[in-house]
């Protein structure tokens, strides 16, 4: 068995394929990011597993789950992959690069989508893989080096992360313009909960903050309606299912909707661009930060 393992040579292609599959949790997405076939990625993984003598991923319907050897290996290979990208940029005179790939996650459609649109106009050759996920999932993916950039409100202060502030905002009530509460200059949590309060699900900053403030002020969250995403929340309010609370710049404005301050929620929340310390020097990561903060592109 030992001889069989040693006969399978370790290559940079295996390391690259493994690292991208770990980040994407998908052979298909890893192949697309690397610009190679799925069969090539699968072959590289198979050869690496033979070399290690242990499986690297467990396959579920929801995707690939890394094994303990994979998690330990990725801690090293991710650094290698980032360094490889930095070397490639230096050799290729990175200021002239026109194509690439970025993985971006955010807690809400805004301000992420306007930033991505602005960046894409300047760098049309860069493919962006974007997803709206919860605050907890964003921090988990950042900590696991599964994304290049996260747009997160009040991110956790974890070691190895680099961040820049781009926005300050408050939580507001989102109401239909014809709702009785829309006639008021501000609303209370009691008034909102009495009218069918809509919140995003567990793991979101909004749900966590609203529950904490309600607990502080002794407000019971009765008849709470939980939605999976911000666009679904907005549709629910538009269709008269209830009223919502969200960060004021988290969704696109609608003529039929209006925002009102929530009396018990006057805290300011800061939204940041976040990446890992190792990735912040990558050309397109740095350029995304420059676009978002309106700095002159380097």
C-alpha positions as CSV (number, residue, x, y, z in Angstrom):
1,X,0.0,0.0,0.0
2,X,2.8,2.4,0.9
3,X,4.5,1.7,-2.5
4,X,1.2,2.4,-4.3
5,X,0.9,5.8,-2.5
6,X,4.4,6.8,-3.3
7,X,4.0,5.9,-7.0
8,X,1.3,8.7,-7.3
9,X,3.3,11.9,-7.7
10,X,2.2,15.1,-6.0
11,X,1.7,18.0,-8.4
12,X,0.7,21.6,-8.3
13,X,-2.4,20.8,-10.3
14,X,-3.6,18.5,-7.6
15,X,-3.0,21.2,-4.9
16,X,-4.8,23.8,-7.0
17,X,-7.8,21.6,-7.8
18,X,-8.1,20.5,-4.2
19,X,-7.9,24.1,-2.9
20,X,-10.6,25.4,-5.3
21,X,-12.9,22.5,-4.6
22,X,-12.5,23.1,-0.8
23,X,-13.4,26.8,-1.4
24,X,-16.4,26.1,-3.7
25,X,-17.6,22.9,-2.1
26,X,-18.3,21.8,-5.7
27,X,-16.3,20.1,-8.4
28,X,-18.5,21.8,-11.1
29,X,-17.9,25.3,-9.6
30,X,-14.2,24.6,-9.0
31,X,-13.7,23.5,-12.7
32,X,-15.5,26.7,-13.9
33,X,-13.3,28.9,-11.6
34,X,-10.1,27.2,-12.9
35,X,-11.1,27.0,-16.5
36,X,-10.6,23.2,-16.8
37,X,-13.0,20.2,-17.2
38,X,-14.8,18.6,-14.3
39,X,-13.1,15.3,-15.2
40,X,-9.7,16.9,-14.8
41,X,-10.6,18.2,-11.3
42,X,-12.0,14.8,-10.3
43,X,-8.8,13.1,-11.6
44,X,-6.6,15.5,-9.6
45,X,-8.6,15.0,-6.5
46,X,-8.5,11.2,-6.9
47,X,-4.7,11.2,-7.4
48,X,-4.2,13.4,-4.3
49,X,-6.4,11.1,-2.2
50,X,-4.3,8.2,-3.3
51,X,-1.2,10.1,-2.4
52,X,-2.5,10.9,1.0
53,X,-4.2,7.6,1.6
54,X,-7.4,9.1,2.9
55,X,-10.6,10.6,1.4
56,X,-10.7,14.4,1.3
57,X,-14.5,15.0,0.9
58,X,-17.7,13.3,1.9
59,X,-20.4,13.8,-0.7
60,X,-23.9,14.9,0.3
61,X,-26.8,16.2,-1.8
62,X,-26.1,19.7,-0.5
63,X,-22.5,19.6,-1.6
64,X,-19.1,18.3,-0.5
65,X,-18.1,18.3,3.1
66,X,-14.3,18.3,3.8
67,X,-12.9,15.6,6.0
68,X,-10.4,16.2,8.8
69,X,-7.3,15.6,6.6
70,X,-8.8,18.0,4.0
71,X,-9.3,20.8,6.6
72,X,-5.7,20.3,7.9
73,X,-4.3,20.3,4.3
74,X,-6.3,23.4,3.2
75,X,-4.8,25.5,6.0
76,X,-1.5,25.1,4.0
77,X,-2.7,24.9,0.4
78,X,-4.8,28.0,0.6
79,X,-1.7,30.0,1.5
80,X,0.2,28.4,-1.4
81,X,-2.6,29.2,-3.8
82,X,-2.7,32.9,-2.7
83,X,1.1,33.1,-3.1
84,X,0.9,31.5,-6.5
85,X,-1.6,34.1,-7.6
86,X,0.5,36.9,-6.3
87,X,3.6,35.5,-8.1
88,X,1.6,35.2,-11.3
89,X,0.4,38.8,-11.1
90,X,3.9,40.1,-10.5
91,X,5.3,38.1,-13.5
92,X,2.4,39.1,-15.7
93,X,2.6,42.8,-14.8
94,X,-0.6,42.7,-12.9
95,X,-1.7,46.2,-13.7
96,X,-2.4,45.0,-17.3
97,X,-4.5,42.0,-16.2
98,X,-8.0,42.0,-17.7
99,X,-9.5,38.6,-16.7
100,X,-9.9,36.8,-13.4
101,X,-12.4,35.4,-10.9
102,X,-13.8,36.7,-7.6
103,X,-16.0,35.0,-5.0
104,X,-18.1,37.6,-3.2
105,X,-20.8,37.1,-0.4
106,X,-23.0,39.6,1.3
107,X,-25.7,39.7,4.0
108,X,-28.1,41.6,1.7
109,X,-28.5,42.7,-1.9
110,X,-27.5,46.2,-1.1
111,X,-24.9,47.7,-1.0
112,X,-23.3,44.6,-2.7
113,X,-25.1,44.7,-6.0
114,X,-24.3,48.4,-6.8
115,X,-20.7,47.8,-6.0
116,X,-20.5,44.7,-8.1
117,X,-22.1,46.5,-11.0
118,X,-19.6,49.4,-10.7
119,X,-16.7,47.0,-10.5
120,X,-17.9,44.9,-13.5
121,X,-18.1,48.0,-15.7
122,X,-14.4,48.7,-15.0
123,X,-13.3,45.0,-15.1
124,X,-15.7,43.2,-17.6
125,X,-13.4,40.2,-17.9
126,X,-13.6,39.3,-14.2
127,X,-16.2,36.6,-13.4
128,X,-17.9,37.3,-10.1
129,X,-19.5,34.4,-8.2
130,X,-22.0,36.2,-5.8
131,X,-24.3,34.9,-3.1
132,X,-26.5,36.5,-0.4
133,X,-26.0,34.5,2.8
134,X,-26.5,35.0,6.5
135,X,-24.1,36.9,8.8
136,X,-23.0,33.7,10.5
137,X,-22.4,31.9,7.2
138,X,-20.4,34.9,5.9
139,X,-18.1,34.8,8.9
140,X,-17.8,31.0,8.6
141,X,-16.7,31.3,5.0
142,X,-14.3,34.1,5.7
143,X,-12.7,32.1,8.5
144,X,-12.5,29.1,6.2
145,X,-11.0,31.1,3.3
146,X,-13.9,30.1,1.1
147,X,-14.5,33.6,-0.3
148,X,-12.4,36.4,-1.6
149,X,-14.5,39.2,-0.3
150,X,-17.4,39.5,2.1
151,X,-19.7,42.6,2.5
152,X,-20.7,42.3,6.2
153,X,-22.3,44.5,8.7
154,X,-20.6,44.5,12.1
155,X,-18.2,41.6,11.3
156,X,-16.7,39.5,14.1
157,X,-13.1,40.6,15.0
158,X,-11.3,37.4,13.9
159,X,-7.6,37.1,13.5
160,X,-6.3,37.0,10.0
161,X,-9.0,39.3,8.5
162,X,-8.6,42.7,6.9
163,X,-11.6,45.1,6.6
164,X,-12.5,48.6,5.5
165,X,-15.7,50.5,6.4
166,X,-18.0,51.5,3.6
167,X,-21.3,52.4,5.1
168,X,-23.1,53.3,8.4
169,X,-26.8,52.7,8.8
170,X,-29.7,52.0,11.2
171,X,-32.4,49.4,11.5
172,X,-35.7,50.7,10.2
173,X,-39.3,49.4,9.9
174,X,-40.4,48.6,6.4
175,X,-44.1,49.3,5.7
176,X,-46.5,49.6,2.9
177,X,-47.3,53.3,2.3
178,X,-51.0,52.6,2.9
179,X,-50.3,50.8,6.2
180,X,-51.7,52.7,9.3
181,X,-48.3,52.8,10.9
182,X,-46.9,54.6,7.9
183,X,-48.8,57.8,9.1
184,X,-46.5,58.0,12.1
185,X,-43.0,59.6,12.1
186,X,-41.6,56.6,14.1
187,X,-42.9,53.2,15.3
188,X,-42.3,51.0,18.4
189,X,-41.5,47.4,18.6
190,X,-44.8,46.7,20.3
191,X,-46.6,48.2,17.4
192,X,-44.6,46.2,14.9
193,X,-45.1,42.9,16.6
194,X,-48.8,43.6,16.8
195,X,-48.9,43.9,13.0
196,X,-47.1,40.6,12.1
197,X,-43.4,41.2,12.3
198,X,-41.3,39.8,9.4
199,X,-37.6,39.0,10.0
200,X,-34.9,37.1,8.2
201,X,-34.1,33.7,9.6
202,X,-31.6,32.5,12.3
203,X,-28.0,33.4,11.8
204,X,-28.7,36.9,10.5
205,X,-27.6,40.1,12.2
206,X,-31.1,41.6,11.9
207,X,-32.8,38.6,13.7
208,X,-30.1,38.6,16.4
209,X,-30.3,42.3,17.1
210,X,-34.1,42.5,17.0
211,X,-34.4,39.6,19.5
212,X,-31.8,41.2,21.8
213,X,-33.6,44.6,21.8
214,X,-37.0,42.9,22.3
215,X,-35.6,41.0,25.2
216,X,-34.2,44.2,26.8
217,X,-37.5,46.0,26.5
218,X,-39.7,43.1,27.4
219,X,-41.3,42.9,24.0
220,X,-42.8,39.4,23.2
221,X,-42.1,38.3,19.6
222,X,-45.6,36.8,19.0
223,X,-46.8,36.0,15.5
224,X,-43.3,36.3,14.1
225,X,-42.9,35.5,10.4
226,X,-39.4,34.4,9.3
227,X,-38.3,34.6,5.7
228,X,-35.2,33.2,4.0
229,X,-34.0,36.2,2.1
230,X,-34.4,40.0,2.0
231,X,-36.1,40.0,-1.4
232,X,-38.7,37.5,-0.1
233,X,-39.1,39.8,3.0
234,X,-39.8,42.7,0.7
235,X,-42.3,40.7,-1.3
236,X,-44.1,39.7,1.9
237,X,-44.5,43.3,3.0
238,X,-45.7,44.3,-0.5
239,X,-48.3,41.6,-0.4
240,X,-49.6,42.8,3.0
241,X,-48.4,39.8,5.0
242,X,-46.9,42.1,7.7
243,X,-44.3,44.6,8.5
244,X,-40.5,44.1,8.5
245,X,-37.3,45.3,10.2
246,X,-34.0,45.6,8.2
247,X,-31.0,47.8,7.7
248,X,-32.1,50.9,5.9
249,X,-29.9,50.3,2.8
250,X,-30.2,46.5,2.6
251,X,-32.9,46.5,-0.1
252,X,-33.8,48.5,-3.2
253,X,-36.4,51.2,-2.7
254,X,-40.0,50.5,-3.8
255,X,-42.6,53.2,-4.6
256,X,-45.1,51.2,-2.6
257,X,-42.9,50.9,0.5
258,X,-41.7,53.4,3.1
259,X,-39.3,53.3,6.0
260,X,-39.8,54.5,9.6
261,X,-37.4,54.7,12.5
262,X,-37.9,52.1,15.3
263,X,-37.8,54.0,18.6
264,X,-36.0,51.3,20.5
265,X,-33.4,50.7,17.8
266,X,-31.2,53.8,17.4
267,X,-27.9,52.0,17.2
268,X,-25.6,52.7,14.2
269,X,-24.3,49.6,12.3
270,X,-21.2,49.7,10.2
271,X,-20.8,47.7,7.0
272,X,-17.4,46.6,5.9
273,X,-15.6,45.0,3.0
274,X,-13.7,42.1,4.5
275,X,-11.1,39.7,3.1
276,X,-8.3,37.6,4.5
277,X,-4.9,39.3,5.2
278,X,-3.3,37.0,2.6
279,X,-5.8,38.0,-0.1
280,X,-5.9,41.7,0.3
281,X,-2.8,42.1,-1.9
282,X,-4.4,40.3,-4.9
283,X,-5.0,42.6,-7.8
284,X,-8.7,42.2,-8.2
285,X,-9.4,42.1,-4.5
286,X,-7.5,45.3,-4.0
287,X,-9.3,46.8,-7.0
288,X,-12.7,45.9,-5.6
289,X,-11.8,47.7,-2.4
290,X,-10.6,50.7,-4.4
291,X,-13.9,50.8,-6.3
292,X,-16.0,50.5,-3.2
293,X,-14.1,53.2,-1.3
294,X,-13.8,55.4,-4.4
295,X,-10.0,55.4,-4.3
296,X,-8.0,55.8,-7.4
297,X,-7.3,52.4,-8.9
298,X,-3.8,51.1,-8.4
